[in-house]
Amino acid sequence: MKKTASAFPGLLSANSALLVDARMVEQLADLMHDTAFFIKDASGRYLVVNQSLVERHGLRHKSQMLGRRPCEVCPGDYGRIPTEQDEQVLRTGQPIVERLELFWRKPNVPVWGLTSKLPVRDAHGRVTGLIGISKDLSAPVSLDDVSPKIARVLSLLETSCGDPVSPSSLARKAGMTPARFARIVRRIHGISPMQLITKTRITIGSRLLGETDASIAQIALDCGFADHSAFTRAFRAVTGESPTEHRRRSRQG
């Protein structure tokens, strides 16, 4: 992998040393057969890909993907959607965490999985790229079981977690009974819909604590909690620390 090590300004520590050797990351990622792994530059072009991602696109060599964006590798929505996701992460610096979506699998076989993308920042906090994975669902879920509508509903949870939401309201938006919705969410995420709602709110709250100066009370409301105390109880139960402790630790790091 000749071009990779010199193409990682966003993975440099304060003293300009690589945090992780890129070749080691790539070798480890090649062992993840049920997961597509990638690192991209500030323009959303592939810098590192694992063998699983290459094979999912029906390609033979990593060189066929390096330096290209998803829309230049994969046709239709399967290339357009991840490209737009990349642009969003690179523009806003906000991560995507376990978003349910269809992946491309050659020959013309879409499969369900969970995608996470995290911004990579330099020593000055500027977004210089992103790192991510797209993991196949551990429990097979057919296209008949999960419609694009449920994927949109779960994605909506990420962007409107401050709004009143409940398992039954999500089921209604997905056009399902609460029982069926709960079964599918558990097969996808391994947790109940209520646990997923809490997890999503805590994940977003954690990011806001580290990246903004908003008060904890305001973050609590923005994440759908009734007040500061409710947020603190839920946050401590999930992370083992209070919001104040998390903010202090994240800024020290």
Secondary structure as UniProt FT lines:
FT   TURN            2..4
FT   HELIX           5..7
FT   HELIX           9..11
FT   TURN            14..15
FT   HELIX           22..29
FT   TURN            30..31
FT   TURN            33..34
FT   STRAND          35..41
FT   TURN            42..43
FT   STRAND          46..49
FT   HELIX           51..56
FT   TURN            57..58
FT   HELIX           62..64
FT   TURN            65..67
FT   HELIX           70..72
FT   HELIX           77..92
FT   STRAND          96..103
FT   TURN            106..108
FT   STRAND          111..121
FT   TURN            123..124
FT   STRAND          127..136
FT   TURN            143..145
FT   HELIX           148..159
FT   TURN            161..162
FT   HELIX           167..174
FT   HELIX           178..189
FT   HELIX           193..211
FT   HELIX           216..222
FT   TURN            223..224
FT   HELIX           228..239
FT   HELIX           243..252
//
